Amino acid sequence: MFARFVALLAWLGVCATALAAPDSPKVGLHLHVEASAGCPDQAAFLAELRGRGVVIREAPEGESAATMQVELSTARDGAIGRLTFRPREGPLEGEALHREVSGTDCGSVAEGLALIAAVILNPAGPTVDLQPAPSAVPQPPPSAVPRPPPSAVPQPEAVGTRPASATAPGAAPLPAAPPSAPAAQPNERLHLALGAELTLASGVGPDPAVIPGGFVDVDLPAPLARWSTRLSAGRALSRPVQKPPYGTVEFNLTDFRLEPCFRALGSAALRLRACALLEGGILEGDGSDPLGAEKPRRPVLEAGLGVRPTWTVSDRVVLGLSASATVSIVHYGFYFAQDSPGSTAYTLDRFSASGEFSVGVRIW
């Protein structure tokens, strides 16, 4: 009993010394938190870190600093969280180190990831230190430690608990993880989605064109996590033009689009992207009476800008809208008779606009 009392006094004395010591300079960190609807956001995650004695300085863009990416999302049977850490110094500089935690709800998963982040960033003191520091503080009495700190880091069942030794000097930093951990999730931040879209476009034919089609979406990994690319293709429904007494032309459009986009606003559930558009295709005029079987084909090449809001309904289904305006790079017309001014069937517009509705499913 006397030995425990002496150990407790020593531990309280060291804690008082630490509180009286001046703060160490904070080390910059690039922290990015992506959270599904109902999950703690970046501000809440920072509060969790502060509650565990970790104070960080969010590094501005362009500063060379360590990077920590946190993902929180809901699943059918609970919630899942992923943490990716890229140190900027030490033997693992530049490597992507991963941890994954699952639980019954987003709040407990966020607590588990905050515990892991605290051990990574602060194994021995109240400020960020990316290198392990020598242990100077004695261990607290055994009765104050619900479980050994190392087992609380990699085990998913630690979610929702707050061991008293979460920031104790005996806790192991993330670089001690097994070497095989980074290779376990090679596509963790690269997301691929497939889907269908319905587009209404004007300026690429005699009447507004209804264009059903499909698309592939690719969300790029960090450090380009705000960027994505969409490749889509479709074929418009036929639009006939009658020009008495010359005849009838039926127009058909095959359309392709490449859209690099930048996520300007939003969270993991609701996002607003600004996009650049490069559109190409073939506009075909199928003439009859008196053109017979003549089918002139002309290229379509346009460039423009657009906006694309999206809503993640569940962990995999994404709904989207789009509005865009483009400028035609090529210009031409369709004629029943080249030497007859009144025989023009259609002349391609200089400008065009389109609106789109899409439904996508995330493959990974």
Buried (B, 14 or more C-beta within 10 A) or exposed (E): EEEEEEBBEBBEEBEEEEEEEEEEEBBBBBBBBBBBBEBBBBEBBBEBBBEBBBBBBBBEEEEEBBBBBBBBBBEEEBBBBBBBBBBBEBEBEEEBBBBBBBBEBBBBBBBBBBBBBBBBBBBBBBBBBBEBEEEEBEBBBEEEBEEEBEEBBBEBEBBBBBBEBBBBBBBBBBBEBEEEBBEEBEEBBEBEBEBBBBBBBBBBBBEBBEBEBBBBBEBBBBBEBBBBBBEBBBBBEEBEBEBEEBBBBBBBBBBBBBBBBEBEEBBBBEBBBBBBBBBBBBBBBBBBEEBEEEBBEBEBEBEBBBBBBBBBEBBEBBBBEBEBBBEBEEEBEBBBEEEEEEBBBBEBBEEBBBBBEBEBEBEE
